[in-house]
Structure formats: structure tokens, C-alpha cells
């Protein structure tokens, strides 16, 4: 799977006020329920929180990839959020987080789901990409940067 | 007087030459001990022509040097590694030495056409592995082994010398006495361990206690430890116990006493251990007469290969496979790291001193076996560790750390890190997730001391002095990791992208990723599932494949898994 299959321009956000991990997840849940009406904001929020309880999805260097399976979801849905301020995400390296890619997948998805996550983790491990993402204020450009085919 | 000074001059030149040459050896990847041996041989009869053939002097120096090396080794062995390493190591150090020695002995008997007892003596002489050889090699190359393997090898090499010494002495006694008496041999065995073990533990405990109470100029602490250790060594030997075992155990007790004075003791003992290594191998290099050994070269090499490829692997298999949960790669690596060092060569002097027939032959054989072992196994260790995947990515360490000296025990330390990561640039200090017992003590920017507060924003290039305890290190080492991108990538691909808590209920994890689990697994945590899989004693880097996912142990607290990494296969 390619990142451009799951991330749309409408779901590429920046300058979102942070506050706390919980607030950001709450903000996202409401946002995604507006974007895709068959999704239930409550369910999205509680599932994401449940996932965080098992261990933070903050993978280090200011990046977090919250994810969960969700009902009434027919395909993988990605959303990118760049926060205005870095927030404590309980990340594995203890560093605060400002780049967040959220992934919702259908109930049936299992292994493909992990492959997608691995792909995202790989993408965000690119130091140059992270630098660019923090500099840019244009959603188009953010979207383009993330979905650009990975140079081999 | 001139004579005395020329001895000093030669000794000091050899010492300096060895130390300077170690820089080159580190680059080439040659084991250091081999280098010292080589310098000694070059200076000897077939080289520059120094004539040194005093087995008695070598015997005395050998004992002294081994005792000092074992004391240092004991102090550096962390008792917390006993959790995974003690039982397998003791199995290797006792039964393992008997099996390796026995098989090697039979092979020697066949190759050199010896009697059974003579053959077994050769086996006993080369029976024990060398701690210093193993760890100088691994440490110097930056090879970081998983704890199960490193603890086993470390404790094995610290504890197997008494067994080899015992076997050697027994066989010499049997060879020199007309009537062989199995009962007295058994009694000697019991005495070696029965006296060495309690004396070592009691002595070590006493020394640690005295160190805590005594106030001395800092330079005297290490000397006191050396003196007390050697005194214990001699006393134990006089009483018929194993002095080598006693001094190792004493070192272990002192090193694990958590005394703040250890910071003065350890560096000096590191130096003393090096001096002992260099001295020992130089002397041994001087002692041998290379041209006389050529006749032994080929058969002895054959014996060494037999030991490396057959005897040691079989011993490892017999001692570890049935009782402990090592995987095949770990077993193979432990087999390969049966490195021989100074002990066999010193042991080979025993028969010479005792006047055993053909003692010169045994010495030459032992010398070659050690040489081949260092050459083949020593040089290939980093390669073998990589191939057999027993390495784990090393944790990043602060560029400086030192004890504060506030408390006598369990002291706080200061860790110095510099801020390199762009992610930390502009971050307020209060946004960092700090362990509760740790503080940023000072922040340096452009050579200026800045008073850190919660709202201070970090900048790249800042130097941080953090006050905390050793237990906090893993957190800081992740937060201020300055390693270049490639090694970070390596760690990421090893441990996986995501970590889950070891306490996460398995059914929640299964729910999250759509895995099916059996009813009896439903009540387990993820950590418990993995702990079972790894025989109850998991170590960082243990991994298993399950449901198309690789699950890797990222952090443990004793036998409790705290973090698990996962990545798709």
C-alpha cells in the first residue's frame, strides 16, 4: 500500500492546538466523524485511548502514529496532523511530539494493517522529511511531502 | 647496579612497546594478548636474544597476575547478571570443564601417542576459558552481546579456572606418585571448593564492610583491595582451598557493594589487570623457544582444532541444552567463544615445576592450543556474533558520568549530554518526560551557565548536566541519543517500530491487531507470554515470531518484561 492511498489533502492538517495527548485524540475523533459520517467519534476516541494504554504510539523524534481497528470502516483512513506546540505523548524517547499520523483500519484488516504502520514508521524516520514537515505551512505541500514516492 | 638498570630498561621498553602496539592491533582486529605474546617472543631467544628460561619465575608471576586479573574480573561482574547467567555458567565451569578436558585429553592421547593419564593431563591444562581474552576482544570491538550469552560467558570464565587447576594438580599427583589414590583426590576436590567458596565470600564481605567504614586518602583504597585480595588468595591456598576461586568471589562481593569508593578502586584495578595481562604474556612469550616447538606445531594445531570444533561444542551441548533455554544460535556462539588465554599456559608450567616426565611437551602443546585459539576464535568473534545474531544494539551512553559523592551507597550521579536532535530544538524543558527522581542541574550554552527552569527552551548544541540515578539512564539515553542516523535505524529495525507495555493484557493486544488466541492465553499479559517462551528468564533482544509478527523484548526489569517491540515480518 502507498501512503497516497490513505491520506487525502482534506485530512492533512497543520497548526492544530495541542494541549495534551487526550485533547489531540479527542479533536481528531470529532474531525474524522465529520469527514466520514459513518464513523462514530466516541468509538474512535475510546479505541485510540485503549491502544495508547497498551503502550504509547509515540515512536520517537517527535512522531506519533496512533492507530486502531474500527467498525463501519471500509478502508484504511489516514490523517496527518502537525501540532502548533509540541506535546508530551509519553513517547519511547521521552521527547515531545508534534507530527502525528493517525491510522484507522477496518475490523477485518490484520497483517496488512501492520505493514502500513511499518511503512509509515519508515517514512517518518527520514530526518529530512521531518525537517521539511516542520517548516512548511501549506497543506498541499505537507500532503505532497508525505505521499511522495520514497526514493530508493 | 648496571645489571639492575638494564633489567629495568628492558622491562619498561617491552611494556611501552606492548602498549603502543595495542593501538595498531585494535585497528587490525588482532587479539591484544596475541600481540603481547608476540612482543615477548620477538624479544626472546629466537628474536633479539634475551635469554629467559626460568620456569620458577614465570610460575610466580603467573600466579600473581592471574590472581589480580580474577580480582578485577570479579569486581566487574554484576550480580544482577546472575539472574540469567549463573546456573548455565556453573554447569559449564564444572561439568563443562570435565567434558572438554576429557575429550581433548582422549584426542591428545591419540595424536601424541600418550598414556591415558598423560593425555588427560594435557586436556586438563587447556580446559578452562579465559575471561580477559574474551572480554578484551568483545569490548574493544564494540560488540554488544545479549545478556544471557554475555553473562554466561563472563561468569563461566571467572569460575572455571579452579576446576581446571584442580584437574591439573590431581593428574600431576597421580602421575608422579606410585600409588594412585582416588580417595585423596576426591578429598582435595572437596577442600578446593569447600574452603575456597566460603573464604572468598566471607573475605569479600569483610573487605567491603571495612572499605565502607574506613576513611583513607583516595589513592589508598585500590591498594588496600589489592593487598587484601592477594592476602586472601595466599591464605586460602595455604589452607588447601582454591585461592583463584576465593579471590574472584571476593572481587565479586566488593564490586557489588555499591560503595561510592568503587569509583576510585575500579580504574586503578583496570590498570593493574592490564599490567598483569601484559606482564604475563610477555613473560610467557619470553619463556618459549619457538624453534624447539616447530616439531609440535602441526599435531598441536590438530589438537586445538579438535578442541574448538568437537570437544567444546559437545561440552556446551551437554551442559546447556537439556537444562536451560538457549537457542541454537546462542549455543553455537558460546561454543565458539571457548577462548583460551593465560591460564592454560600457566597451568602448563605446573608439570615442569613438579618434574613430570615430558613436561616440556605439555608446555609446548598448551602454548600452541592457546595460540591457535586466540588466532582463530579471537579474531573471528565480532564476525561470529554478527552471523549468529547474538548482538543487541548497544544503548547510547552519556559522554560523561560521575558519582556526586553525596551518599556512601547508592549515590546520585551527574550525566552530561549534549543536545543534537532537531526534535529537541526549541522545546521547553517541562515538555520532556523526566524520571521523577532526576533533575537538570545545569545547562551550558556558548560557554555560559544558564539557570534551567521549566520554561527554558533547549537549543541544539546545549550541554546538559543531569543529576539522577543509574536506573534513570535508559530514559536519558533515548531522549538525548546522539548516534548518527544509520545506527538509530539499525536499532529501530532490530527492536521494531512500536513498543507495547509488557503488562498489556494479551486479549487486548489480540483485539487490537486481530489475532486469535487460545482460552488459556486470555488471562496472560503479553510479557508473561514471552517470559514463558524464553524459559522464565528473558533478556533484552529475545524475539519470537507469532501471528506473522516479530515480538522483541525491548526492556526487562529482572525477569519481568516491561517493554515489547513489534514489527511485521
Interface residues (C-beta under 8 A of the other chain):
Chain A: X50 X51 X53 X54 X55 X56 X57 X59 X60 X61 X62 X65 X68 X69 X86 X87 X88 X90 X91 X92 X93 X94 X95 X96 X107 X108 X109 X110 X111 X113 X114 X115 X117 X118 X121 X122 X125 X127 X130 X131
Chain B: X421 X422 X423 X424 X427 X431 X432 X433 X434 X475 X478 X479 X481 X485 X488 X489 X492 X497 X498 X499 X500 X501 X504 X508 X509 X512 X513 X514 X515 X548 X549 X563 X564 X566 X567 X568
